[in-house]
Amino acid sequence: MAESLQDHKRLILVCIGEGVLKEPMSEAIRNKKLENLLLLPFQPRELVPLAQSSADMMILTSSPAMGLSSVPSKFITYLAVGKPVICAVDGESDIARVVRNNGLGYVVRPGSVSGLSEAIKKAMSLSEDERSGMGSRSRQVATSVYSMDSAFMRISSLIEKTVNNSATEDLDWLAGKMREVASTADKELSSLGEKGEAFGRSHYSKSQRVKHLAGVVTSSAAHYGNK
């Protein structure tokens, strides 16, 4: 995909991780002289929201065999930092439905290089206001659909439909534990989003985001060089 987008000089594809495809991708960068593809190792947790906030748009890829109801946690973090998304997922999946129904970005067929390339080109043609609008809707979906509080409400409703109307001590205990988990998880989700939003506000221009990405690369090299 990076090879097909080399003519777009403003584009840099950044991949973070240590998956099985890293070595083949590194070899492709060397052999094909790909200047628009940057590979970084896993980042310390405190740098993750900053690294994600450096992007204009997030890309989620998946296997064609991924279940229709599966929602990878990274998809939720992409939304939490308020970013538009390009998702290579089954068109009938829950993720595709959420993205389309809320105007969060683009959905393409898993494994389709041409589909991803075209979606990226469309994203690049958007104005800053259009991307910002998508990002704001992403953040709203993260807090209203994927927060632990909303999950608690849905599960509580399901439990109430399957037990007697009179609450038992066990049900009360379970509800209490669920509230504790919801409160803790929501604080983490809110913190992630706030860090991303704050960073976005203070590093809004393209040049500033590029400078920060360079900082992430430098910090990453220092962090892993000391291992």
C-alpha positions as CSV (number, residue, x, y, z in Angstrom):
1,M,0.0,0.0,0.0
2,A,2.8,2.4,0.9
3,E,4.3,1.8,-2.6
4,S,1.1,2.8,-4.3
5,L,0.9,6.1,-2.3
6,Q,4.5,7.3,-2.8
7,D,3.4,10.1,-5.1
8,H,1.6,11.7,-2.2
9,K,4.5,13.5,-0.6
10,R,2.5,14.9,2.4
11,L,1.6,11.3,3.5
12,I,3.5,9.3,6.1
13,L,2.2,5.9,7.3
14,V,3.3,5.2,10.8
15,C,3.1,1.6,12.2
16,I,3.8,0.9,15.8
17,G,4.4,-2.6,17.2
18,E,6.5,-5.7,17.0
19,G,4.2,-8.1,15.0
20,V,5.2,-10.8,12.6
21,L,4.9,-8.5,9.6
22,K,7.5,-6.0,10.9
23,E,10.5,-7.7,9.3
24,P,8.9,-8.1,5.9
25,M,7.8,-4.5,6.1
26,S,11.4,-3.4,7.0
27,E,12.7,-5.3,4.1
28,A,10.2,-3.7,1.7
29,I,11.2,-0.3,3.0
30,R,14.9,-1.0,2.2
31,N,14.3,-2.7,-1.2
32,K,11.6,-0.4,-2.5
33,K,13.1,2.8,-0.9
34,L,9.8,3.6,0.7
35,E,10.1,7.0,2.3
36,N,6.5,7.2,3.4
37,L,6.5,4.3,5.7
38,L,7.8,4.6,9.3
39,L,8.1,1.6,11.7
40,L,8.3,2.2,15.4
41,P,8.5,-0.3,18.3
42,F,5.9,-0.7,21.0
43,Q,5.6,2.6,22.9
44,P,5.6,3.1,26.7
45,R,2.0,3.4,27.9
46,E,2.4,7.1,28.7
47,L,3.4,7.9,25.1
48,V,0.6,6.0,23.4
49,P,-2.1,8.8,23.5
50,L,0.5,11.3,22.4
51,A,1.7,9.2,19.5
52,Q,-1.9,8.5,18.4
53,S,-2.7,12.2,18.6
54,S,0.1,13.0,16.2
55,A,-1.9,11.3,13.4
56,D,-4.5,12.9,11.2
57,M,-6.4,9.6,10.9
58,M,-6.1,6.1,12.3
59,I,-6.1,2.9,10.3
60,L,-7.6,-0.4,11.6
61,T,-6.9,-3.5,9.7
62,S,-8.3,-7.0,10.4
63,S,-8.4,-10.5,9.2
64,P,-11.4,-11.5,7.0
65,A,-12.0,-14.2,9.6
66,M,-12.6,-11.8,12.5
67,G,-16.0,-12.2,14.0
68,L,-18.7,-9.7,13.1
69,S,-19.2,-8.7,16.7
70,S,-15.5,-8.4,17.6
71,V,-14.4,-4.9,18.6
72,P,-10.6,-4.7,19.1
73,S,-9.6,-2.5,22.0
74,K,-7.4,-0.3,19.8
75,F,-10.5,0.7,17.8
76,I,-11.9,2.1,21.0
77,T,-8.6,4.0,21.9
78,Y,-8.6,5.5,18.4
79,L,-12.1,6.9,19.0
80,A,-11.2,7.9,22.6
81,V,-8.4,10.3,21.3
82,G,-10.9,11.8,18.9
83,K,-9.5,10.6,15.6
84,P,-11.3,9.7,12.3
85,V,-10.8,6.1,11.3
86,I,-10.3,4.0,8.2
87,C,-11.4,0.4,9.0
88,A,-10.6,-2.6,6.9
89,V,-13.4,-4.8,8.3
90,D,-16.3,-6.8,7.1
91,G,-19.0,-4.5,5.8
92,E,-21.6,-6.3,8.0
93,S,-19.6,-6.1,11.2
94,D,-20.5,-4.0,14.3
95,I,-17.4,-1.8,13.7
96,A,-18.6,-1.0,10.1
97,R,-22.0,-0.2,11.4
98,V,-20.7,2.2,14.1
99,V,-18.4,3.9,11.6
100,R,-21.0,4.4,8.9
101,N,-23.9,5.3,11.2
102,N,-21.9,8.0,13.0
103,G,-19.8,9.4,10.2
104,L,-16.5,8.5,11.8
105,G,-14.5,7.7,8.6
106,Y,-14.4,5.0,6.0
107,V,-14.9,1.2,5.8
108,V,-13.1,-0.9,3.2
109,R,-12.9,-4.6,2.6
110,P,-10.3,-6.5,4.7
111,G,-7.2,-7.3,2.7
112,S,-8.0,-4.7,-0.1
113,V,-4.9,-2.7,-0.7
114,S,-6.6,-0.6,-3.4
115,G,-9.6,0.0,-1.0
116,L,-7.3,1.3,1.7
117,S,-5.3,3.4,-0.7
118,E,-8.5,5.0,-2.1
119,A,-9.8,5.6,1.5
120,I,-6.5,7.3,2.5
121,K,-6.7,9.5,-0.6
122,K,-10.2,10.5,0.3
123,A,-9.1,11.3,3.8
124,M,-6.3,13.5,2.5
125,S,-8.7,15.5,0.5
126,L,-10.8,16.4,3.5
127,S,-10.6,19.9,5.0
128,E,-9.3,20.3,8.6
129,D,-12.9,21.1,9.6
130,E,-14.2,17.9,8.1
131,R,-11.5,15.8,9.8
132,S,-12.1,17.6,13.1
133,G,-15.8,16.9,12.8
134,M,-15.2,13.2,12.3
135,G,-12.8,13.2,15.3
136,S,-15.3,14.9,17.6
137,R,-18.0,12.3,16.6
138,S,-15.4,9.6,17.3
139,R,-14.8,10.9,20.8
140,Q,-18.5,11.2,21.5
141,V,-19.1,7.5,20.4
142,A,-16.2,6.4,22.6
143,T,-17.8,7.9,25.7
144,S,-21.4,7.1,24.9
145,V,-21.2,3.6,23.4
146,Y,-17.9,2.1,24.6
147,S,-17.6,3.5,28.1
148,M,-17.9,1.1,31.0
149,D,-20.8,3.1,32.3
150,S,-22.8,2.5,29.2
151,A,-21.8,-1.2,29.3
152,F,-22.9,-1.4,32.9
153,M,-26.3,0.0,32.0
154,R,-26.8,-2.4,29.2
155,I,-25.7,-5.4,31.2
156,S,-27.8,-4.3,34.2
157,S,-30.8,-4.1,31.9
158,L,-30.1,-7.6,30.6
159,I,-29.7,-9.0,34.1
160,E,-33.0,-7.4,35.3
161,K,-34.8,-9.1,32.4
162,T,-33.5,-12.5,33.3
163,V,-34.1,-12.5,37.0
164,N,-37.1,-11.8,39.3
165,N,-38.1,-8.2,39.7
166,S,-37.2,-8.3,43.4
167,A,-33.4,-7.8,43.6
168,T,-31.4,-10.4,45.5
169,E,-28.3,-9.8,47.7
170,D,-26.2,-11.5,45.0
171,L,-27.6,-9.3,42.3
172,D,-26.9,-6.2,44.5
173,W,-23.4,-7.4,45.1
174,L,-22.8,-7.9,41.4
175,A,-24.2,-4.5,40.5
176,G,-21.9,-2.9,43.1
177,K,-18.9,-4.6,41.6
178,M,-19.9,-3.6,38.1
179,R,-20.2,0.0,39.2
180,E,-16.7,-0.1,40.7
181,V,-15.2,-1.5,37.5
182,A,-17.2,1.0,35.4
183,S,-15.9,3.9,37.5
184,T,-12.3,2.8,37.2
185,A,-12.4,2.0,33.5
186,D,-14.2,5.3,32.7
187,K,-11.5,7.3,34.5
188,E,-8.9,5.6,32.3
189,L,-10.9,6.2,29.1
190,S,-11.5,9.8,30.1
191,S,-7.8,10.3,30.9
192,L,-6.8,8.8,27.6
193,G,-9.2,11.1,25.7
194,E,-8.3,14.2,27.7
195,K,-4.6,13.6,27.0
196,G,-5.2,13.2,23.3
197,E,-7.5,16.3,23.2
198,A,-5.1,18.4,25.2
199,F,-2.2,17.4,23.0
200,G,-4.3,18.1,19.8
201,R,-5.2,21.6,21.0
202,S,-1.6,22.5,21.8
203,H,-0.1,20.8,18.7
204,Y,-2.7,21.5,16.1
205,S,-0.7,22.6,13.1
206,K,0.9,20.0,10.8
207,S,4.4,21.2,11.5
208,Q,3.9,20.9,15.2
209,R,2.5,17.4,14.9
210,V,5.4,16.3,12.7
211,K,7.8,17.7,15.3
212,H,6.1,15.7,18.0
213,L,6.2,12.6,16.0
214,A,9.9,13.1,15.6
215,G,10.1,13.4,19.4
216,V,8.2,10.1,19.8
217,V,10.8,8.5,17.5
218,T,13.7,9.9,19.5
219,S,12.1,8.9,22.8
220,S,11.4,5.5,21.5
221,A,15.0,5.0,20.4
222,A,16.3,6.2,23.8
223,H,13.8,4.0,25.7
224,Y,14.6,0.8,23.8
225,G,18.3,1.6,23.4
226,N,18.6,1.4,27.2
227,K,17.0,-2.1,27.4
